[in-house]
Amino acid sequence: MTLRISVIGTGYLGATHAAAMAEFGFEVLGLDIDPDKIAMLTAGRVPMYEPGLSELLLKHVAGHVGPSSPKAGKEGGSTGRLRFTTSVQEVAEFADVHFVCVNTPQRKGEFAADMSYVDTAIDELAPHLTRPALVVGKSTVPVGSAARLAERLAALAPAGEGAELAWNPEFLREGFAVQDTLRPDRIVVGTQSERAERLLREVYAEPIAAGVPFLVADYATAELVKAAANSFLATKISFINAMAEVCEAAGADVTLLSTALGHDERIGRKFLNSGLGFGGGCLPKDIRAFMARAGELGADQALTFLREVDSINMRRRSRMVELAREQCGGGFLGRRVAVLGAAFKPNSDDIRDSPALNVAAQIQLQGAQVTVYDPKAVDNARKMFPSLAYADSALEAAEGAHVVLHLTEWAEFRELDPAELGAVVAERRLLDGRNVLDADAWRAAGWTYRALGRPS
């Protein structure tokens, strides 16, 4: 019998995972407490921007009529494998494997992760599990959570030991989430039985057959893989940004330094892009939660370096504000500033802990008139920062600006015509917060070009 799958939580992670499971050929039922979100997904619309996700959802959501595809029905349209509901009982009766994909935000006023959504998901699902089922956590959680939740699940489920927990951390990159789910670079599962491993091998049979490594571990190791991976990536980003600070002091060029370091195979070039630093809903809160958990375990000294990683990252934002102030003649009052970018990274409309919006808000508080443009994130930014001005294009945002800040690395911004943009600004001053624009081309068009960690 073919497995049936549920996905609990249909946010960024859950919606992507549900669509991918349908693509693998499973019948899938997504669960969320938000009826508006369920209605949107049922209509084949996604509540966030993620390249390829809308198309994948439409391909499989029940009732959608559209072009045929290799895995669609004979008469075209949807495969009908994917449905959504607000009923926990329906999910429990439907599925053999339940993926928990709810959020674990940073706890208010603390570094620690807020586990309330995960705890609630287990508490509400477990009493309805009247037959054997595998519950699989995908949320990013503090090490030790899976063992605690496994005991909770066994105690609450009528099926008793037939309701089992496994942990399968996600490694999605926003902007590449669909491909990272369909063809991940590795699959890590924390299990306590051969049955759980067998079921997860069946779930991931397609990527395993394509050569994706399938790593079986204990609960704690599986949880730590995610925390350690994010901490390493954050450390690598902050390392090169620390080098950018030294480069500015020494008159060196951090972009050339990054390239030279990247040729060392032991180091590699990925994540050595200096600039404004990282943000989003994962790296900042995950490294802080990791520090908090290490402290609870009595291993806080092992991760004290992450405090400096976090500090370096936040200093990049302050440094960008300082550079903008310098370009405005030492003060922002009466000055117009154009900010290109609102999302925390390109190919996303996610503005959680966005460095770009943080910088824009700081500059506005100091008296500047700030106008922001982003290809996808303006609507989200307007809801969170209604006092900022917004534009429908880079040209509109730059009109009358005394300085232009490039803060999110969209391809659209790399393709801007320096002369065309120069025709609408008050002064041709550009700060490249991502170190990706062609400095020579902008200077040739009469712009004063500055970037973090590079000579002026």
N, C-alpha and C positions, 0 to 999 in steps of 0.2 A: 504494500500500500504506500502511495506517495505521501510524504510528510506534508502536513499543513502548518503554516507558520503565522504567528501573530507578532506585531511590532507595537510595543507599548510606549507611547510618546511619539508624536508625528511632527516634531520640530525639524531642525536642519538635519540632524543625524537620522532620526526615525523615518522621515519621509524618503530620504535617499536609500536607506536600508530596505524599506518596504518595496520600493520600486525595483531595486536590484534583485531582491528575492523572487519577485515575480518574473524578472528577466531570466533567472535561473530555472524557471519552469514550475515554481511552487504556487499553490493557492495561498494568498496572503490576506490577512485581516488586520488593518491598522486601528489602533485605539488612541483616543485623546479625550480629555475632559472638556475641551473647547468645542461646542457645537458649530460655531462659525468656521473654525478651521476644518472640521470634518466635512462641512458642506462645501467648502472651497475645494478640498482634495477630491471629494466625490464628483465634483464638476470637472475634474481634470486640471485644476489650477493649483500652483504651488505658492505658499505664502512668503517665499523668499526667492532671490535670484541666485541660481546656481546653474552654470552652463550644462546643458544636456538633460537636466532633471525634468523639466517640463515635458520634453519629448518622450522620455522614458515613462513618465507617469501616464501620459495620454495613451501610450502604447498598450498599457495593461489595465487601466482603471475600468471597472465594470460599467458597461452602458455607453462608453464613448464610441462614437462612430467616426472613423477617419481612414486614412490610407492604410492599405495592407502592409504587412511587414513579414520578414521570414518566420517570426514566431507568432504572428497573429492568426486569427481564424481563417478558414478558407474563403469567406466572403469579405475579408478585410475588416478594418475597425479594430477594436480592442480585443485582447486575448480574454478579457473578463476575469483575469486571475486576481485582481487587486480590488479590495473593498475597504471601507472605513466605517467605524462605529464609535459610539460613546458608551457601549454596554460591556462592562467587565465580564459579566456572566456569559455573554455571547462569545467573547474571545476565549474564555476558559473552555467552553464546550466545543469550540471550533478547532483549536490548534493543538499540535503535538509538541511544538517548540515555540517558546515565547521569548522574544528578544526585548529586554528592558533598555529603552533608549532615551530616558528622561535626563533633564539637565542637572548638573551639580555645580551651581554657582558658588562664588565666594561668599561665605557667611558675613552678614553685615557687621562691620566693626571688628572683624577678625581676619586672619589669614586662612583659617580652616575652611574646608569645603562644607557646603550645606547639603546634607544627605537626606533632607526631608522628602524630596520628590522620589528618590529611589526607595526609601523606606515605605512611603505611602503606596508606591506601585506594588511592592511585594505584599504588603499588608492587605491590599484590596484584591489582588489576584488570588493569593493562596487559598482563602476559604472556598473558592469556587473550583479548585482543582480536585475533582472527584475521581479522576483517572490518572494513570501515570503520565507525567509531562516533564519536559526539560525547560527550565527557566534560565535564560542566558543573559547575563549582564553585559552591556556594552558601554555603559556610562563610565566616565573617568572618576574613580573613587580612591580614597585613601587606602593604603595597604592594610589588610586585616578586615576590610568591609565584607568581602565575599564569605569568609568563614562565619562571620556573625549573621549575615543574611541567610546562609544555608541552614543554620540552626533555626532561624525564625521561620523559614519556609516549611521545614519539616514539621515544626510544631503547629503551624496554622493550617496546613493543607489536610483535608480529609483523606487524601490518598496516602498520607504519611510519607514513608520512605520512597514511595513512587513518584513524589514530586522532588526533583533533584535540581541543584543549581550548578551552573558552569559560568566561567568568566571569559569573555572574548572581547578585549579592548579594541576600540576603533582607532585608526590612524589616518583619518581623513584630512586632506588639505582643502580648505575652502577654495573654490574655483576649479578643483579637480576631483571633487567628491565622488562623482559617478564612476570615473575610471578607477579611482582608488578603492571603490567597493567591488566593482566587477573584476578588476585585476590588481589586487593589492600587492605590495612588495613582500608581505608575509602575513600569515594568519596565525595568531597566538591564541591558544585556548587553555584555560585553567580548569581542570576537571578532577573528579575524585572517583570515577568509575570508567570501566571499559564501555559501558552503555552510552554515557555522555559523549565520550570520544567518538564512538561509532556514529551517533546521530549527527554530530557536528561535521564529521567527514562526509556524511551524506548531504548535509546542507551545502557544504562548500566543494562538492565533487567537481564542479566545472572548473573553478580556478585551480584546484589541486591537479586536475588532469592537464591543465595548461602549464604546469611546472611551478606554481606558487608554493613556496615552502610552508608546511603546516607544522607548527611547533606546539607540542603538548607539554604543559607545565603544571605545577601546583597553583593553588589560588594566589598565594602571595607573590610568586614570581610573575604571573600573568598581570597582576595589578601593577607591579613595579616596572614592567616593560614600558607601559604608557608613561608613567611619571618620569622615568629615567630618560626616555626618548625626548620628551618635551623639554626637560631640563638641559639636556645636552644641546639641543637646537638653540634654546634661549641663550645658553652660555656661548655658543659659537657666534651668534649675532652680537652679543654684548662684547665679546672679545674684540671683534673687528671694529666695533664702535669705540672701544677704549683706545685702540690703535689710532683711530681717527682723531681722538683728542690729542694724542701725542704728535700725530702728523701736523695738526694745526699749530701746535707750539713750536715744532721744529721746521715748519715750512716744507714738509714732505707731502706726497700725494697718496692717499689711502687707496685709491682705485688701482694704482700700479702695484702697491704693496699687496693688495688682495690677490691680484693676478699672479704675482710671483709666489705667494704662499700656496695658492691653489694648485700649482704645478707639482707640489710635493704630494705624492699619492697617500701619504700618511695623514695629510690634512684635508685635501680636496677643496674644490672651489665652491661647492654648494653652501649656501647660508653664510658666505663671507662677503655679502653685499652690505657695505656700510651705508648709514643714512639715518633716518628718523627713528629707527628701532621697531620693535614688534608691538602688536596690540591684539585685539580680537577677544573672543570669548574663551580661548583655550590657554595659550602660553602664560599670560600674566597670572591668572587665577590658579593655574595648575602648579606653577613653581612655588607659589605662596602656600598652597595647600600641602605640597610635598614637604616644605620646611616645617609647617605646623605639625604634620604627622610624625616627622622625624623627632621633633621635640617631645611628642607624647610617648614615643618609643624609647626615649633616652639617648637618641643618636643625633641630637641637634647639631653637634659640632661637625658632623660629616657634611652638612649642607649649609654651613654658614657662608660659603662662597656664593650661594644663590642670592643672598641679600645684596651683594655687590653687583651681581648680574642684573637684578631688578633696578638697583640704583643707577647703574650706567644707562640702562634703557630709558629711565625717566629723565635723566639729564639731557638726553638728546632733544627732547621736546623743549626744555628750557633754553638750550643753546640755539635752537631754531628761532625762538622768540627774540633772543638777544640779537641774532644776526638781522632779523627783520627790522628791529628797532634801529640798529645801526644804519641800515639802508634807507630808513625813513628820516635820517638826520638826527637821531638821538631821541625821538619821541613819536608817539602815534597820534597825538591829538590833531585832528583835521586831515589825517592821511587816509587814503583808500588802499586797502590791501585785498588782492585777489588770491583765493586759495583754490588750487586745482586738486581736488580729491576730498572725499568725505569718508568713504569706506576704509576699513583698516588695512585692506589689501585689494589689489585689482581682481576683476572677475567675481565680485561679490557685492552685495548691498548691505553687508554686515557692518554696523558702526559701533559695536561693543568695544569699549576702550580704544577707540580710534585715535591714533596719534595726530592725524590730520585735524580732526575736530577739536581735540584738546588744545592744539596750537592755535587754531582759529578763535576758540573761545577766550584763551588767555590774551590774545592780541586785542580782541574786541573790548575786554574788560579794562584794557589800558588806554582806551580812547579811540581806536581806529574804527573806520567803517569797513567791515569785512564782508565780502561777497564770495560765496562758495559755489563751486560747480563740481558735480560728479556724474559720470554716465549712468549710474544705476542707483546710487544711495541718497539722492537728494530728498526723496519723500521721507525716508527713515530719519535723516538728519534733521529735517524741518520739525518733526515731532519731538525730538529730544532737545534740539537747540533752536527754538522758535525765534529767538532774538537776533540770530544771524540772518543776513540777506542771502538769497539763493538765485542762481541764474540757470538758464536753459542751455548754455553753451560756454565754452572757454572764452570765446570772444566777448560775450556779454559780461561774464564775470570780470574780465580784465579792463573793461571800459573805464578810463579815467584813473586807473590804479597807479600808485606810486611805487609799488613793488608787487611782483607776482611770485607766489610760493607754490612749487610743485611738490605735493606731499603724498600722493598715492600713485603708484606706478602703473597707470593704465596705458595701454598701447596708444590710445587716442592722443595722449599728451606727448608721447615721444614723436608723434607724427605732425605736431603743430608746426606751422610756418612761422618762423621768428619774425619775418618782415610783416606778415599779416597781423600778427598779434601786436607788434610794435606800433602799428598804425593807430591803435585804439587806446593805448596806455598813456598816462601822463608822463611817466618816466620809465625808461627801459632798464629795469632792474629785476633780475631773476634770481631766486634762491631755489636750488635744486635739492630738495630734501631726500631724494632717492638715488642721486648720483648716477643717473642713467641717460640724461639728455646729452646731446652733442655740444659740448662747451664751445668748440671752435666755431660751429655754425651759428650759435647764438651771439657770440662775440663779434663775428663777422657782420652780423645784422645790427650792430650798434648797442648790444645789450651788455650791461655789467652783470657778469655771471659769477655766482658764488655757490659753493656746495660744502657740506660738512666734511672736514678732513682733507680738503684740497687747497692748494695755494690760490690766492685771489688773482 
